[in-house]
Every structure is written in structure tokens, then in C-alpha cells.
């Protein structure tokens, strides 16, 4: 936090709240961030096809002026300079997934509140206050608390004031507080490269009191893990650490406000995130993660003092860092494995989390193997000509029947681009229709099979590149032709090839075949919208697994939340991370071969 | 440490070194302290019968002026305002006892240095740096180190720089440092109410590199435990905590300088001291110690981060606080019990530490009981008309043969007062000579037994009080008559009565008799100078134990040093403190009775 008189206008910026009444959510952003950034922070997944250049005009929103009138602005060009109210055009925007598959675990949190009856000291029993407190904790069902001078200071006076019937807040053998009573809150955080989600849970009832999310402010230093690690290599990790700690504190404050609760009652914070986010939160130099051989400094589960990492909770709160597995398989994967119950799975299971990177896990209760591929970005819209995230205007589903293309657009209306699920559907449909062959080549008009001849008019050459036109300028929401180019198909091939090669190598490592996999769990937003048929048709997932695919939502966040509610979950995540084998695809001699093999589309579904 | 520009002239004062070439010792004192205080801090046990009022002239010393000349000054009236060299008159002054009985324990310190060979990471073994470091520590004979983000930060770079063959400094499952190599130092401190002793030990050779002592600067806030606790009750413990921490840091810096060593190599500090000193060092409010029922806030052994308590050692150094037993039986007693090997004693043993308070322990390897009495002050010179500490001019031994009094004076020369051992001898001699009867009454001249009639002239009445004159004005070193008054004899009776009643109650508690005690160990300076015969003659120690008395020196400091050299010693001290029963004399219904009984002197030796 900035000290009075410190360089407030420089490194530190004021933060403001932006209210979105249509969606009934708020976001906390920093002074100078755009309204568009606030929409992303609020989980509204807004669309800005021009990349925030202020030219496409698609991010139109209305803000409430200080005189109480509504005024139209471009969200990407409007800076937040005060607390604001914003009415966005995309009233159907997709929220960040905050609820995972499955119910909540039994309430058995790491931090517990115990009602004590402490014996008073007397001349005939003048043992130390600590000894008598320790006996009372044991009587109340706690363990042996470790002596602690901070808690012991003036302990007699404290016990007097509490009538010798205090509530003890304990975490294992640590005494965190003695007090009259109060709420006992736990926070669970999933630090993504792009967004941060925080759940505030009640450790006495097991309910989730509030869920908040924000843009990861580290984007200021780079959009992806590599560029942030580079920033840290040149400037040290402090900027990035401070940014993410500040963001988590902002979310925590927001979640507390929504729950009508106080930070003094937050005694535990559980954090999941990829290895780079994990290291940066802890203030650890992430250089080793992005330089071969891509090694984490520390991957073990950690139980730390939250205050030492700047967390604005109870001053004695504990910080639990979920374990990482490798440099590019982080604590988010451990959390996902927990939420997917890998340690209890009788049948071989494949779990996939497609975010900025794609992490894969195959295993069961006896054995698991993980790897990371660079498969993700294409399905988040990167490198695809009309690629965009799953927001209003995105083609999210498509099919071709008897030579007729039909598609659906998020929020209705005209298409402005193609999101990940739409990209899969389009590719799969074009394959089935023979518009693309197994090698990925877009057919010439005269090569089209009979039933696909009505599509001939959609095959064009734009800027020297073969394209399949989805909507021409009149049909599209941008006034421009929306198409899938030959290069876009190649990007899909590269992404699915990496993913499929990873799956193939992992299966070989385990001595198993694709058909041995009994369940495929897809985490993240993409998993929820993706068509399993299309995923199999393009070969992203082996076709034999089609009927076994299931979306599981934000599994990483869910896993962190489970840990906050049940300490055994944290231990299970630790055990799973410890036993999960890791394949570094880059070092695998077979990977390039396998990858090239897998670039081809499957012959038939 | 004072920040630049802080209130340097107020709370913080500069500290200076005072060199005493005659004794080859230095003391570190704060600006404005007197040269007399420096002498005390240096362990020279100077004498100031007038209590530093500047009237007796007995603390004459020579200081080296800034022009290099010697100049006579009154030590009690001369303030230290720069680094000084002082030649004291008392060239035979007694040093603080810093060597205890017995040799040093086997070297097996809590903090160890291990030479590691760490496997380099590779694409085929990309496990975290921490995991590989942990394996190397285990291979080198260490335990499983606990993951620690501070040590993990940039661990790969550190290992590179150290050629993957670093030295690890470990304490249990904590990694304190990885480095190229270097010394491994441990400090042991005995914080007394009046003086503080620090030993600097080499944790790789087991040798004691230097021993330093200083006046406890808390005397500024009160001479004894009660007045300091009162200060803390009204002003909080911070003044007192800061004072003692600063003093320990000063001693540590001094000890390091003498040993040619650096603070970065000090990885452990072990502290013993009475319960009030223990609490104040830790910043714990000592109020509960001095208010009935005299309860410590915490008595357990503590392993803490030294930096959190302001210790100026390696930033990762550990602080080990020896355990306390009760409000007035502190960690100094635990340390004494260790140095006396109570947990290995086959035969019942009585240990006595007579300082400002007198602590008593009776026990063996199976059972031990402790108590505290207010017996000490009389033997330190307090409340005795001509009482003084054991320094030059003090009558330290005396006897009466055939009506002739003979005595010895510390440093030769004329007597100026009576120290503890002299007080015991005089009382015992007068008892044997029939000058005092069993009730403690000084005889009238005509009541003297025949052989004591030559002493008749020494029985006088001064200021309405019966006295036994030891030296008249011409014979004394002060020009004033030196005597033992009826009131002084009563003080001896009160002191020995409390001690004897304590011993009696403890024996009863154990179901044992005095003759069951096979060894009497007397700790501290008094124990070294006291005549066992006289102690038994006056009834301070039961007469049957005369041949079993042994002096053991600074047993508390010795115990702390042993802990620094051998962690099992710390655990042994903890186990002993935990099993030692405590008798609160004030709450014992029999104590007053027993005390009154024991006020009488024994009938005969």
C-alpha cells in the first residue's frame, strides 16, 4: 500500500469501482484503466475486434455522467478516473466460470474456531497462561498448540477480558487468535494470466459468501507469461508481485464488502495459479520458468504467513499455496486434478484445461502424467484472422447440411468473428463437407464433392489467401467479410496437432491406448461451449472418446475453494502433485514426429 | 537501531567502549553512564560504599585524557562521553564467573553446515530447484527441509553461482542459508537482572571464541525485577525490551570483533535468564509475574526467528529461548539444572543459585522440585549496614580463635565493608564464640563466655543499636567504624530462615530428609567464595550436608552455552523444566510456621 506522501502518481495508482447494473456486477480497476478493461475485470468478456484501437466502434457502452445522464462512449477509449456506472451493449456477455462440477466437500477447514474454557491461575496452580490455554485447546478438540510469544503477550489480561471463555482460532498447532467470537472466513483465489477469481467462503457454515473477479493487472507488464517473466528478468519481480498482491487485496476487500464481513475475520487464503503466477505472487524470480530446462524454484505446497506476502486479511492469517507440478504445469493443474478427483478415479481419465496454455493430465487413482502444450491461444482467438473470445457477436456454433451453412452468434445479431467453439465447429463442418481435405487444404471450387457444391461461392481468394467466407460485408456485424482462411485452418492444425501429440505421448508413457480413457474432462470456459463432436472430428480429442467428454467449468478455482473448505483437499492436491509424472514435450525425442503425424485431420469421425 | 535523524539524544544514546588495561577487559556502555557503571559492566565488581553519591572517595580511578595523560577521578562521578581507557585502583577485582563446572558437551549443534552436491536440472529432469536441493541436503545427512519461498527465490541462479556445490546451513527442517562456506557461530546469553554475559561459540569446532559481559541497561528503569515490571506496567514493555536487545546486540558485536568474526555467520542465539528478563527480551508484558498468583505468560522452550526480536545476527538466524519453570523460577534455573545434570543424577541433589533472588532445586533424574525465596539480597550486601559486593575492601572471610578476631580483606588493605561470604563467616564465628545466641541476640559484655571475654570491647551501642565492631575508624578503609549490628544479624536470620524453610518444605514435598541429599551445588559468585562451614553453622544449609557442598560457578551461563553447542542439551533443559514441580512458598500453608522455626540459629554445628 502506498505510504502517505509516496510516489502515488507513479508506481501506485488509485483504484476505482465500476458498477455494471445490467449484469449486477462490479469491478475494481486502477485509475487510467479503460472501461473495456473494467468489463474484462468484471468477467463480462466484452468484444473489441480492433484490439482496443478505437476504430471498430464495437465496444460502445453508456456511462453515467457525474450529472446523472447517460452518455455513449467507446469503452476501449474511455479511462476510469472515478467510481463509475456503465451500461454495456453486451448484456448477454459470458461471465467467468466460477462454479465447477460437483458439490462442495465436507466442511473441515484448516483453520478452526474452538470455544474454550480456560482454568484460572491461582497460587496453587501458577502454571503459565500458555500452558492453561493449551490444555483448554486440547480439551476443546484442538491439537497441541505451539508456544508463540506474540499470542502469549499479556495473555492473562486477554483471558481476564474474555472471561476465561474465549474462542481460539487455530490452524494445526498454530494459535492464530483468541477472541470473543466472530466469523471465520477463508478466501480461495485462482490467479490466471488474464483474470483473477476470488471466492469468499464461510468456514463455519461452508457456504460461499461471494465470488469476485478482476483483470490481472500484470497485463500492464505483458499479456502472457513469457513477456511478464521477461519483465521480471530485467526489472526484478517486484512490480509484478506488487500488482498481483494489490489485485488480490482489492478482490478480497470487494468480496468482504459484498458479504458484509470484515478482513479481520479472514484467517486463511488459498491460492492456485500457473507456476509463473505462483512464483510472482510469492515474489520469486520467474526467470527459470521460461529458460530451458523450465524449472520452478519451488513447487511444493506451502503454508505461509499471509501478512509476509502483503495480504490484507487478519494479521495472523495463513497463506496456503497449492503445489505446482512443473514450470508450465502449475498449481492451477493441481487444483484441477483435485476438483476432478484424480486420486479417487478408478477409470483412466483425461483432463484438459485450455487457457493461454493447454495443460493435459491423464491418469487414475494409481498413476497420473501431465504435460503442457501451446495449444491454447488459437481457441482463445489468437492468430485466427477473425478470432475473438466468446462474447457477443462471436460465432459459437456452426454446421453444414446439404451444402447449407448455418451458424449461431452469441447474443444473437450479426457475426463479428469466431470464438474457439465456433472455430472447431466450422473446421469440423468443412472437413465433413469435403471443403477441407485431411491435409487441411481448402478445396478449389471444382474439387468440391457434389453435396457441397452450393458452398462454391464461399470459396474465394482474399489478399492472395484462399478463404471460406462465412458472412459477407452485408451479413456481418462489422461491415467486413468474415471468413476462415487457409492460414486459420493451419493454426487449428498446429493447435490440435500439439494437443493430440501430447495425448499420444502421455498414453504411450502410461502404456495405455486412447480407448482405455473412460472419461474426458474439459475445464474452463472453452470446455463448456465446445462441441465434443467437432473436437473429435478435427482430432483435438481422439474420436473414440466422443461419448466420454464432459465439461467441468472452472476446475482450478473450484479446487482452490475445496481446499479452503476442507484441509484434506489441500493435502490431496499436494499428494497428487507429488506423484504426478511430468513429460516435457520439448525434450521428448518423439514429440516432433508425433506432432507432424497429428497435423493431419482424421480420415473420418 | 536509531534511524538517522531520529531522537538520538532522547531514548537512544550513543555507546562507547571503555578499556581497562590492568584487567585486559573492555566494557560497552552508553553515553552518560558513569565509569563506575563501566567497571560493573566489565565484571570488575568495583566498590562504592556510598552508593555512588560521590562522598566516600573509594571509587578513585585514573582515566587517560585525550592528551594522553593520566588523571585521577571518582568513577561514580565521571561520565563516559567517548571511548575511554581507565586504570582502576582495584586491580584484583573479581570477574563475573563465566566458566561453569564440567567440560563442554559433545558438539552437536542445532544449526549445522552441510556440504552439498546438487544435481543440475535438465530437460529430462526438470523438477524444481527446491526438490533437488532437498535431495542433496538429505544425501548430506540432513533432514527433509521445509519449502521456503525466501530461500527458493532465484535458487537456480544461486546454485549456478555456487557451482552446484554449496554449503547449506540447516536447523532441523529449516534451511537458513545456502552459501559458499564460512564460519558457523552460535551465541549463548545469560541475561541477569544486573549483568549480561554472552559467549560466542564456534559451531564447527566447539570452542568458545570469546566471552563478554555488560551491565544490564534496564537498571535505568529500576534496579530489580519488581521495579522494572512496574515500569512495564505503567509504560509498556517496549523501553525495557529495547534496552536489553540493544545490550545483547552490543555484546554480540563486541564478541564478534574479539573473535575476528562477522555477524552474518551467527545462525543461532540461545538465551537464558530469569522469567522477567525472558519476558522482557521477547517484548511480553511482565505484569503477571509480579502480581499474585505470579504467572508467566509463556514458559515453554521457544524456537523463534532472531530477526523478529531485533537480534543483529544473520537475518535468518534462529533464537532459542530456554524454558522457564515459574514466575520466579526462570530459564536461568533451567540452564542451571542442565549444567548440574539433574536429569542424570542418581543421588538426591540440592542446587542453589543465590543472586538477587535465591532459587532452589532439589531432585534427581526421576523427580525435581523448585522454589524461589527472597534470600539473596542480604548476601549481595543489601540491607546490611556495611554490606557490599565482593570487591576490593570487602571482608570476605573471618574467624574468631581464643577471643581473637581475624579477617581477610579482598585486595588486602583496610576493610571498608562486608561481602556475603564475610557476613556468613562473621555470623558463624560470633555464634561459635557465644557472642550471638541461638535466638540471634547479641550478648551483653557480661554475658560473654569466658573464652570470648577478650571480645567485650567490640560490643558497643551505636545510634541506640547493639553492634559488634570489626574495625574502628583508624583500622578501617573508610575512616569510619565497620561493624555488624543487631539488625544485620536479624537480616541474616531472615535470609537464612527463608532459604532453610524452602529446603525443608521441598524435602517434605519429596518425602525425603536433609541427610538424603548427597550433593549441594552452589551456583554464582557467592557460591565460589562462601565458606561451607559458615553456611552450615548459621543454618543456611543443613549441617549434615557440610561435606557435600560444591561451588559450580555461573551455571546458568554454562547451561546456555551447552545448549548452543549441543541441541540435545536444549531438549534436556526443556524436558527438565517440564517435569520440575514448583512450590509457591507464598501459597504454602506451612511456610510461615517453618520460616519462623528456621529463624533460630542451629544449636551447634
HADDOCK unambig.tbl for C-alpha pairs under 7 A between the chains (distance, minus, plus):
assign (segid A and resid 121 and name CA) (segid B and resid 293 and name CA) 6.73 0.50 0.50
assign (segid A and resid 122 and name CA) (segid B and resid 293 and name CA) 5.28 0.50 0.50
assign (segid A and resid 123 and name CA) (segid B and resid 293 and name CA) 4.80 0.50 0.50
assign (segid A and resid 123 and name CA) (segid B and resid 584 and name CA) 6.73 0.50 0.50
assign (segid A and resid 123 and name CA) (segid B and resid 587 and name CA) 5.57 0.50 0.50
assign (segid A and resid 124 and name CA) (segid B and resid 587 and name CA) 6.51 0.50 0.50
assign (segid A and resid 126 and name CA) (segid B and resid 293 and name CA) 6.03 0.50 0.50
assign (segid A and resid 126 and name CA) (segid B and resid 294 and name CA) 6.67 0.50 0.50
assign (segid A and resid 126 and name CA) (segid B and resid 295 and name CA) 5.35 0.50 0.50
assign (segid A and resid 127 and name CA) (segid B and resid 295 and name CA) 6.23 0.50 0.50
assign (segid A and resid 127 and name CA) (segid B and resid 326 and name CA) 6.63 0.50 0.50
assign (segid A and resid 128 and name CA) (segid B and resid 295 and name CA) 5.36 0.50 0.50
assign (segid A and resid 128 and name CA) (segid B and resid 296 and name CA) 4.68 0.50 0.50
assign (segid A and resid 128 and name CA) (segid B and resid 297 and name CA) 5.36 0.50 0.50
assign (segid A and resid 128 and name CA) (segid B and resid 298 and name CA) 5.41 0.50 0.50
assign (segid A and resid 128 and name CA) (segid B and resid 299 and name CA) 6.04 0.50 0.50
assign (segid A and resid 129 and name CA) (segid B and resid 295 and name CA) 6.81 0.50 0.50
assign (segid A and resid 129 and name CA) (segid B and resid 296 and name CA) 6.47 0.50 0.50
assign (segid A and resid 129 and name CA) (segid B and resid 297 and name CA) 4.95 0.50 0.50
assign (segid A and resid 129 and name CA) (segid B and resid 298 and name CA) 6.29 0.50 0.50
assign (segid A and resid 130 and name CA) (segid B and resid 297 and name CA) 5.93 0.50 0.50
assign (segid A and resid 130 and name CA) (segid B and resid 298 and name CA) 5.08 0.50 0.50
assign (segid A and resid 147 and name CA) (segid B and resid 300 and name CA) 6.52 0.50 0.50
assign (segid A and resid 147 and name CA) (segid B and resid 302 and name CA) 6.76 0.50 0.50
assign (segid A and resid 149 and name CA) (segid B and resid 282 and name CA) 6.71 0.50 0.50
assign (segid A and resid 149 and name CA) (segid B and resid 284 and name CA) 6.94 0.50 0.50
assign (segid A and resid 152 and name CA) (segid B and resid 297 and name CA) 5.50 0.50 0.50
assign (segid A and resid 152 and name CA) (segid B and resid 298 and name CA) 5.97 0.50 0.50
assign (segid A and resid 153 and name CA) (segid B and resid 284 and name CA) 4.58 0.50 0.50
assign (segid A and resid 153 and name CA) (segid B and resid 285 and name CA) 5.91 0.50 0.50
assign (segid A and resid 153 and name CA) (segid B and resid 297 and name CA) 6.51 0.50 0.50
assign (segid A and resid 154 and name CA) (segid B and resid 284 and name CA) 6.57 0.50 0.50
assign (segid A and resid 154 and name CA) (segid B and resid 285 and name CA) 5.39 0.50 0.50
assign (segid A and resid 154 and name CA) (segid B and resid 297 and name CA) 6.68 0.50 0.50
assign (segid A and resid 155 and name CA) (segid B and resid 297 and name CA) 5.90 0.50 0.50
assign (segid A and resid 156 and name CA) (segid B and resid 288 and name CA) 6.87 0.50 0.50
assign (segid A and resid 156 and name CA) (segid B and resid 297 and name CA) 6.80 0.50 0.50
assign (segid A and resid 282 and name CA) (segid B and resid 149 and name CA) 6.67 0.50 0.50
assign (segid A and resid 284 and name CA) (segid B and resid 149 and name CA) 6.92 0.50 0.50
assign (segid A and resid 284 and name CA) (segid B and resid 153 and name CA) 4.54 0.50 0.50
assign (segid A and resid 284 and name CA) (segid B and resid 154 and name CA) 6.54 0.50 0.50
assign (segid A and resid 285 and name CA) (segid B and resid 153 and name CA) 5.88 0.50 0.50
assign (segid A and resid 285 and name CA) (segid B and resid 154 and name CA) 5.36 0.50 0.50
assign (segid A and resid 288 and name CA) (segid B and resid 156 and name CA) 6.83 0.50 0.50
assign (segid A and resid 293 and name CA) (segid B and resid 121 and name CA) 6.70 0.50 0.50
assign (segid A and resid 293 and name CA) (segid B and resid 122 and name CA) 5.25 0.50 0.50
assign (segid A and resid 293 and name CA) (segid B and resid 123 and name CA) 4.79 0.50 0.50
assign (segid A and resid 293 and name CA) (segid B and resid 126 and name CA) 6.01 0.50 0.50
assign (segid A and resid 294 and name CA) (segid B and resid 126 and name CA) 6.66 0.50 0.50
assign (segid A and resid 295 and name CA) (segid B and resid 126 and name CA) 5.33 0.50 0.50
assign (segid A and resid 295 and name CA) (segid B and resid 127 and name CA) 6.23 0.50 0.50
assign (segid A and resid 295 and name CA) (segid B and resid 128 and name CA) 5.34 0.50 0.50
assign (segid A and resid 295 and name CA) (segid B and resid 129 and name CA) 6.79 0.50 0.50
assign (segid A and resid 296 and name CA) (segid B and resid 128 and name CA) 4.65 0.50 0.50
assign (segid A and resid 296 and name CA) (segid B and resid 129 and name CA) 6.44 0.50 0.50
assign (segid A and resid 297 and name CA) (segid B and resid 128 and name CA) 5.35 0.50 0.50
assign (segid A and resid 297 and name CA) (segid B and resid 129 and name CA) 4.93 0.50 0.50
assign (segid A and resid 297 and name CA) (segid B and resid 130 and name CA) 5.92 0.50 0.50
assign (segid A and resid 297 and name CA) (segid B and resid 152 and name CA) 5.50 0.50 0.50
assign (segid A and resid 297 and name CA) (segid B and resid 153 and name CA) 6.51 0.50 0.50
assign (segid A and resid 297 and name CA) (segid B and resid 154 and name CA) 6.69 0.50 0.50
assign (segid A and resid 297 and name CA) (segid B and resid 155 and name CA) 5.89 0.50 0.50
assign (segid A and resid 297 and name CA) (segid B and resid 156 and name CA) 6.79 0.50 0.50
assign (segid A and resid 298 and name CA) (segid B and resid 128 and name CA) 5.41 0.50 0.50
assign (segid A and resid 298 and name CA) (segid B and resid 129 and name CA) 6.27 0.50 0.50
assign (segid A and resid 298 and name CA) (segid B and resid 130 and name CA) 5.07 0.50 0.50
assign (segid A and resid 298 and name CA) (segid B and resid 152 and name CA) 5.97 0.50 0.50
assign (segid A and resid 299 and name CA) (segid B and resid 128 and name CA) 6.03 0.50 0.50
assign (segid A and resid 300 and name CA) (segid B and resid 147 and name CA) 6.52 0.50 0.50
assign (segid A and resid 302 and name CA) (segid B and resid 147 and name CA) 6.75 0.50 0.50
assign (segid A and resid 326 and name CA) (segid B and resid 127 and name CA) 6.60 0.50 0.50
assign (segid A and resid 584 and name CA) (segid B and resid 123 and name CA) 6.73 0.50 0.50
assign (segid A and resid 587 and name CA) (segid B and resid 123 and name CA) 5.55 0.50 0.50
assign (segid A and resid 587 and name CA) (segid B and resid 124 and name CA) 6.50 0.50 0.50
